[in-house]
Amino acid sequence: MLLSPWHPITMAFVCGLISVASSGVMDSETDPDPAAQPSQRKDENISNYTVIKHSISIPGLTKKVIQKEIILDSPAHLKLECELLLDSEELQINDVAWTFENTTISKNKYVNNTTENKWHTSYEFAVSALNMIGTYTCIFNSTTEVKAEFHIKVPTVKSEKKPLVSYIADSIVMKCDSSIYKPKKWIWYQTNGSDQVQLNLSLIPIKYEDSSKKVNESKLHISNLSEKDSGIYICKAVFAFGEHEGQVQLSVLSYTVPLKVFLAIAAEVVVLVSLILLYEMKTKKKQSEEDIKQDADESTNLKSEDSKSLETSTTRQRKV
């Protein structure tokens, strides 16, 4: 039987690969159950989306669950990575798994670096629908269970914290923003009690107008205010994977309201001044009475002294 002249070279190349692979890194991978993964379009291509990589490093067999928040406002290609560093080479990992909302989506897909005693696992997927938003968890099973969680969320909306106050026939601007994230559209609602009514800005442009020039914010301008405009306003930002809303409270007052407040304050001032004047008058009257009494006493004392002096003088004259 004749052997190919390339056979020894091929064998040497294969042996070299085996020796390199066994020097410190071991791979293990089990095909995930397709039925357990979040639903995706069969024809979608994750290369069409922006690649976003997020990593969590776990320091040993800690019981503390390390968490990381990921905000998405548009479809993306995510690569989630977990790295576990063990202190002792004797500690081994029994299995590694990824879950989505407590459902296993990948199992035993990891790389073990025996030289540095690191265990690394990753999960890569395209986020293209609302049902893919949630919590993704990597789990290392050893003598204890070690976890790290990636919380994928829709951007939040920030609104006015303090209630706004204006007056009848005036105008006001209410603002909401979504930071650096860009929603597809903004929707405003007015609530009064249990009723919630969507504001059609294009139907009544004289009354309502969105004066913002930025995609990530909305400024509702309301003209010619009336008391009916009082209530809670909801600004809703609609994103690719969901929506989030903020609230602004508006109170529209009549001009008689500050006048009533002014009159009430003025009345309190008048009462206070009257009390002060009465107190001063009473104090002065009392002081005047005391002065008159003191003068009378002094006059009586003077008369008494004059009378005694006269008697003494008369007695002396008689003796002479």
For each residue, the residues with C-beta under 8 A, 3 or more apart:
1:
2:
3: 7
4: 7
5:
6: 9 10
7: 3 4 10 11
8: 11 12
9: 6 12 13
10: 6 7 13 14
11: 7 8 14 15
12: 8 9 15 16
13: 9 10 16 17
14: 10 11 17 18
15: 11 12 18 19
16: 12 13 19 20
17: 13 14 20 21
18: 14 15 21 22
19: 15 16 22 23
20: 16 17 23
21: 17 18 25
22: 18 19
23: 19 20 115
24: 113 114 115 116
25: 21 111 112 113 114 115
26: 111 112 114
27: 110 111 112
28: 96 108 109 110 112
29: 108 109 110
30: 106 107 108 109
31:
32: 36 37 98 104 105 106 107 109
33: 36 37 104 105
34: 37
35:
36: 32 33 103 104 105
37: 32 33 34 40 100 105 106 125
38: 100 105 125 129 131 132
39: 129 131
40: 37 44 125 126 128 129 132
41: 44 128
42:
43:
44: 40 41 48 126 128
45: 48
46: 49 77 124 125 126
47: 77
48: 44 45
49: 46 75 76 77 126 127 128
50: 74 76 77
51: 76 77 79
52: 70 76 77 78 79
53: 78 79 81
54: 68 70 78 79 80 81 150
55: 80 81 82 83
56: 66 68 81 82 83 138 148 150
57: 83 85
58: 62 66 82 83 84 85 140 146 148
59: 62 85
60: 84 85 86 87
61: 86 91 142 143 144 146
62: 58 59 66 146
63: 144
64:
65: 147 148 149
66: 56 58 62 147 148 149
67: 148 149 150 151
68: 54 56 148 149 150 151
69: 151 153
70: 52 54 78 150 151 152 153
71: 153 154 155 181
72: 75 76 127 133 152 153 154 240 241
73: 154 155 178 181 182 183 239 240 241
74: 50 182 239 240
75: 49 72 126 127 128 240
76: 49 50 51 52 72 126 127
77: 46 47 49 50 51 52 124 125 126 127
78: 52 53 54 70 124 125 126 127 152
79: 51 52 53 54 122 123 124
80: 54 55 98 122 123 124 136 138 150
81: 53 54 55 56 120 121 122
82: 55 56 58 120 121 122 138 140 148
83: 55 56 57 58 118 119 120
84: 58 60 93 118 119 120 140 146
85: 57 58 59 60 116 117 118
86: 60 61 89 91 117 118 119 142
87: 60 91 117
88: 91 117
89: 86 114 117
90:
91: 61 86 87 88 142 143
92: 142
93: 84 96 110 112 119 140 141 142
94: 141 142
95: 107 108 141
96: 28 93 107 108 109 110 119 121 138 139 140 141
97: 104 106 107 108 138 139 141
98: 32 80 104 105 106 107 109 121 123 136 137 138 139
99: 102 103 104 105 136 137 139
100: 37 38 103 105 132 134 135 136 137
101: 134 135
102: 99 137
103: 36 99 100
104: 32 33 36 97 98 99 107
105: 32 33 36 37 38 98 99 100 123
106: 30 32 37 97 98 109 123
107: 30 32 95 96 97 98 104
108: 28 29 30 95 96 97
109: 28 29 30 32 96 98 106 121 122 123
110: 27 28 29 93 96 119 120 121
111: 25 26 27 119 120 121
112: 25 26 27 28 93 118 119 120
113: 24 25 116 117 118 119 120
114: 24 25 26 89 117
115: 23 24 25
116: 24 85 113
117: 85 86 87 88 89 113 114
118: 83 84 85 86 112 113
119: 83 84 86 93 96 110 111 112 113 140
120: 81 82 83 84 110 111 112 113
121: 81 82 96 98 109 110 111 138 140
122: 79 80 81 82 109
123: 79 80 98 105 106 109 136 138
124: 46 77 78 79 80
125: 37 38 40 46 77 78 132
126: 40 44 46 49 75 76 77 78
127: 49 72 75 76 77 78 132 133 152 241
128: 40 41 44 49 75 132
129: 38 39 40 132 241
130: 133 241 242
131: 38 39
132: 38 40 100 125 127 128 129 152 241
133: 72 127 130 152 153 154 241 242
134: 100 101 151 152
135: 100 101 149 150 151 152
136: 80 98 99 100 123 149 150 152
137: 98 99 100 102 147 148 149 150
138: 56 80 82 96 97 98 121 123 147 148
139: 96 97 98 99 145 146 147
140: 58 82 84 93 96 119 121 145 146 147
141: 93 94 95 96 97 145 146
142: 61 86 91 92 93 94 145 146
143: 61 91
144: 61 63
145: 139 140 141 142
146: 58 61 62 84 139 140 141 142
147: 65 66 137 138 139 140
148: 56 58 65 66 67 68 82 137 138
149: 65 66 67 68 135 136 137
150: 54 56 67 68 70 80 135 136 137
151: 67 68 69 70 134 135
152: 70 72 78 127 132 133 134 135 136
153: 69 70 71 72 133 156
154: 71 72 73 133 239 241 242 243 244
155: 71 73 178 179 181 183 237 239 244
156: 153 178 179 244
157: 176 177 178 235 236 237 244 245 246
158: 176 177 178 179 246
159: 174 175 176 235 246 247 248
160: 163 164 174 175 176 248 249
161:
162:
163: 160 249 250 251
164: 160 172 174 248 249 250 251
165: 250 251 253
166: 170 171 172 225 250 251 252 253
167: 170 225 252 253 254 255
168: 225 226 227 252 253 254 255
169: 224 225 226
170: 166 167 225
171: 166 221 222 223 224 225
172: 164 166 221 222 225 250
173: 211 219 220 221 222
174: 159 160 164 219 220 222 233 235 248 250
175: 159 160 212 217 218 219 220
176: 157 158 159 160 186 217 218 235 237 246 248
177: 157 158 214 216 217 218
178: 73 155 156 157 158 181 182 183 216 217 237 244
179: 155 156 158 216
180: 216
181: 71 73 155 178 216 239
182: 73 74 178 215 216
183: 73 155 178 186 215 216 237 238 239 243
184: 238 239 240
185: 237 238
186: 176 183 210 218 235 236 237 238
187: 198 235 236 238
188: 198 199 201 208 210 218 220 233 234 235 236
189: 196 197 198 199 233 234 236
190: 196 197 199 229 231 232 233 234
191: 194 195 196 197 231 232 233 234
192: 195 230 231 232
193:
194: 191
195: 191 192
196: 189 190 191 234
197: 189 190 191
198: 187 188 189
199: 188 189 190 208 220
200: 203 204 208
201: 188 204 205 208 209 210 220
202: 205
203: 200
204: 200 201 207 208
205: 201 202 208 209
206: 223 224
207: 204 222 223 224
208: 188 199 200 201 204 205 220 221 222 223
209: 201 205 220 221 223
210: 186 188 201 218 219 220 221
211: 173 219 221
212: 175 217 218 219
213:
214: 177 217
215: 182 183
216: 177 178 179 180 181 182 183
217: 175 176 177 178 212 214
218: 175 176 177 186 188 210 212 235 237
219: 173 174 175 210 211 212
220: 173 174 175 188 199 201 208 209 210 233 235
221: 171 172 173 208 209 210 211
222: 171 172 173 174 207 208 225 229
223: 171 206 207 208 209
224: 169 171 206 207
225: 166 167 168 169 170 171 172 222 229 252
226: 168 169 229 252
227: 168 230 252 254
228: 252
229: 190 222 225 226 250 252
230: 192 227 250 251 252
231: 190 191 192 249 250
232: 190 191 192 247 248 249 250
233: 174 188 189 190 191 220 247 248 249 250
234: 188 189 190 191 196 245 246 247 248
235: 157 159 174 176 186 187 188 218 220 245 246 247 248
236: 157 186 187 188 189 243 244 245
237: 155 157 176 178 183 185 186 218 243 244 245
238: 183 184 185 186 187 243
239: 73 74 154 155 181 183 184 242 243 244
240: 72 73 74 75 184
241: 72 73 127 129 130 132 133 154
242: 130 133 154 239
243: 154 183 236 237 238 239
244: 154 155 156 157 178 236 237 239
245: 157 234 235 236 237
246: 157 158 159 176 234 235
247: 159 232 233 234 235
248: 159 160 164 174 176 232 233 234 235
249: 160 163 164 231 232 233
250: 163 164 165 166 172 174 229 230 231 232 233
251: 163 164 165 166 230
252: 166 167 168 225 226 227 228 229 230
253: 165 166 167 168 257 258
254: 167 168 227 257
255: 167 168 258 259
256: 259 260
257: 253 254 260 261
258: 253 255 261 262
259: 255 256 262 263
260: 256 257 263 264
261: 257 258 264 265
262: 258 259 265 266
263: 259 260 266 267
264: 260 261 267 268
265: 261 262 268 269
266: 262 263 269 270
267: 263 264 270 271
268: 264 265 271 272
269: 265 266 272 273
270: 266 267 273 274
271: 267 268 274 275
272: 268 269 275 276
273: 269 270 276 277
274: 270 271 277 278
275: 271 272 278 279
276: 272 273 279 280
277: 273 274 280 281
278: 274 275 281 282
279: 275 276 282 283
280: 276 277 283 284
281: 277 278 284 285
282: 278 279 285 286
283: 279 280 286 287
284: 280 281 287 288
285: 281 282 288 289
286: 282 283 289 290
287: 283 284 290 291
288: 284 285 291 292
289: 285 286 292 293
290: 286 287 293 294
291: 287 288 294 295
292: 288 289 295 296
293: 289 290 296 297
294: 290 291 297 298
295: 291 292 298 299
296: 292 293 299 300
297: 293 294 300 301
298: 294 295 301 302
299: 295 296 302 303
300: 296 297 303 304
301: 297 298 304 305
302: 298 299 305 306
303: 299 300 306 307
304: 300 301 307 308
305: 301 302 308 309
306: 302 303 309 310
307: 303 304 310 311
308: 304 305 311 312
309: 305 306 312 313
310: 306 307 313 314
311: 307 308 314 315
312: 308 309 315 316
313: 309 310 316 317
314: 310 311 317 318
315: 311 312 318 319
316: 312 313 319 320
317: 313 314 320
318: 314 315
319: 315 316
320: 316 317
